[in-house]
């Protein structure tokens, strides 16, 4: 999108801000994503979810 579209969206948001319920919902989603990221960083990626390469082996 171009800058004009973003400015129009910002104007509309300033005139009619989202409800408190929607803001809490978006913050909960962001917090969940951050939590999943931190868990993945702390414990690492599980081996069971790593795909196995099938077919030709890479040339060494």
N, C-alpha and C positions, 0 to 999 in steps of 0.2 A: 504494500500500500504506500501511497505517497504521503508527503507531510501534510497536505491539506486534509486528507481523510482523517489522519490522527488528530489534527486540531479540531475538526468538527466533532469527533468522538469525545475529546476532552471537554469541549464546550457543553455538549449534551450531559456529560457526567457531572460537570459543575452545576448545571441547572437542576438536574434530578439525580442526586447521589444514590447509590444502591442502598437497600435496606440493611439494617443491622444484622438481620438473619443471613443475608447473602454474604456480607463481609465476614461473618463468623464461619460460614461454610467454606469460603475460599481460603481463609487462614487455616482451617482444619485440614484441607487438602494439602496446602503447602507444608504444614507441620508433619503430615503423614509421609510426604515425599522426603523431607529432611530426615525423618526417623528411619525410613528404609535405607537411605544413603548411608547414614551413620552405622546402622547394623551391618550393612554390606562391607563397609570399611573396617569395622572392628572385628567381625568374625570371618570375613573373606567370602569369596564366591563358592557355593557348594559344588563339589565335584559331580554330583548327580545331575546338575543342571548344565554342565558343560557338554556341548555336542561332540560326539566322536566323529572323526574324519573317516568317511567310507569311500573307497575307490582308490584311485592312484595315490601313491605316496609322493610327497614332494621330493624333487631331485636335490640331492645333497652334493 
